[in-house]
Amino acid sequence: MVTENAVIVFRRRGCCMSHVIKRLLQCLGANPVMYDIEEKYENEAITELEDIGKSIDGGGDRREDRSLSSPLPAVFIGGELFGGLDRIMEAHISGELCPVLKNAGALWL
């Protein structure tokens, strides 16, 4: 599922921070897939998401540590773990987010 979507956000059901991420990405022109994780499966899902992020990055340390400071919401862009809300906001403010989305095929500009 991670590699099949340009942008996918794994979130807790009803999380307001996930809504912020969704609205920001939509305002930039991306259409993220939002995947809700039920509370009873949250621990297993977080472990699996971190494992996916590490295996895709080849064990980490590619550009920077991509572990999640706050486990959910977790954003994958172009099949790679991008980070959580803090990382999305940091990338947006620095101007890095749009090129990353474009390279992932999430923007058609």
N, C-alpha and C positions, 0 to 999 in steps of 0.2 A: 504494500500500500504506500509506503514511503517513497519508493522509487517510481511509482506510477503516476504521482501527482507533482506538479511543479511546486506547489506550496500546500503543506498540510499542517494543521495545528491540532495537537492533542490537548484536550482540556478537561477540566472537571465540569460536570453538568452545572450550568448556571453561573459560571465564573465571570465576574465583571471584567477582569483583566483580559480575558480571552475576547470579550466583546471589543475592547479597546484595540487589540491586535487586529481583529477582523475588520473593523472600521478603517483603521489606518491603511491596511493592505488594499482594501476596496477603493479608498480614496486615491491611492496611487495607481489603480487600474488592474490590480491583481484580483483573482477570485479564489481565495483560499478554501480548501476543503477543511471543514471543522469536524473533528472526531471526538465525541463525548466518551469519557471514561467514567464508569460507575464507581462510586466510592469503595465498594467492596473489592474491586479489582485494581484499585489505584496502586498499591505497592508493587504488584506483579508488573503492571504496565510501565511504571517508572523504571524498574530494573531492566525490562525489555527495551525500552526506548534508549536508555543509556548504552546498553549493549549494541543496539543498532548503530547509534552514533559513533561508537568506538570502532566497530567493524568497518563501517563505511570510510571513516577517516584513517583506517589502517593502524589503529592503536592510539590515535591521538597525536598531539604535538605536530600537526601539519602546519597550521598557521598560528594557532593559539589553542589554549585549553578550551574545548567546547563542552565541558561538563555543565550540567544545569545547576545554577546556584539555587534556584527555586524550581523544583521539578516540573510543575505544571503552571501555566501552559508551556508546551514544548513545540517549537517551530522548526520544521524541516523545509529547506528550500533547495530545490534541485536534487533531492535525494540525500542531502546532507543535513545533519543536525546544525541548525544555525544558532539556536539558543532560546532563551525565554523572553519575557517582556523587556527586561533591561537591555538585552542585546539588540532587540528590534528597535527600541527607542534610540539607543546609541548609534546604530547604523543609519537610522533615518535622519537624525540631527547632523551627523557627519557627512551625509550625502552618499554613503556607501550602499544603502538599501536598494535604490532604484537600479543601479548597474547589476547588483546580485540577482534581483528579480528578473531583469532582462536576460541575463546569461542563462537563467534557469528556464526560460521560456514562459514565464508567468506574465510578462508584459509584451504587448505587441507593438510597441513604439519604435 
